[in-house]
Amino acid sequence: MVTRPRLLDLFCGQGGASHGYALAGFEVVGVDVKDQPRYPYEFHKADAMTYPLDGFEAYAASPPCNDHSPLSHFVGAQGTAWMLTATIERLRATGRPYVVENVEGADMPGALTLCGTEFGLQTRRDGRLYALKRHRQFVSNLFLMGAGGCTCGGLAPAMGVYGNGGGQFAGRGVKARVAEGAELLGVDWMNVKGQAQAIPPAYTRFIGEQLLAHLAAR
């Protein structure tokens, strides 16, 4: 029986990132301070800032992004910005491979930015093709290869997954309905709140395969 390396996913939410790492070949364990009944893997409700790090070959984390988003200027800061730097420092101290994710605008020097257009994440509405626009940054203690470059603004117009899934043509562009969001992101087990915060599994599968290649080469 082949043993899958264990990866700890901190601030796991409903498990978008976790699913990608699992598809890459990891045994994933998720940790979040809130109950996550939709999470599809082993889950522990706990404080991600203090959860024990022993017993894992690699780590992933998605600290709260609210205070790093441009929207924080309108809705107010939540006091969680410090968690990004603290999480990176904590995982770096393990000496094991890690990947930390956050939104565009977060202070993450040297981070890799991925977009849904790089992975062909698309859906149709009324016969017209739309591509997922969701930029996310990833920083690691390993060198991460890019996936080919964002093509937002290309032939397929962009569709975002945010808010209540109402599908309106809102100020931030075309908004996905719930079923469209599930297809765009590849997260059919999530509710609308999970979709709004999810990292598309295609992103973390791509990154997870790089982590596995590093572990295999050691």
Buried (B, 14 or more C-beta within 10 A) or exposed (E): EEEBBBBBBBBBBBBBBBBBBBBBBBBBBBBBBEEBEBBBBEBBEEEBBEBEBEEBBBBBBBBBBBBBBEBBEEEEEEEBBEBBBEBBEBBBEBEBBBBBBBBBBBEBEEBBBBBBBBBEBBBEEEEEEBBBBBBBBBBBBBEBEEBEEBBBEEEBBBBBBBBEBEBEEEEEBBBBBBEBBBBBBBBEEBBBEBBBBBBBBBBBBBBBBBBBEBBEEE
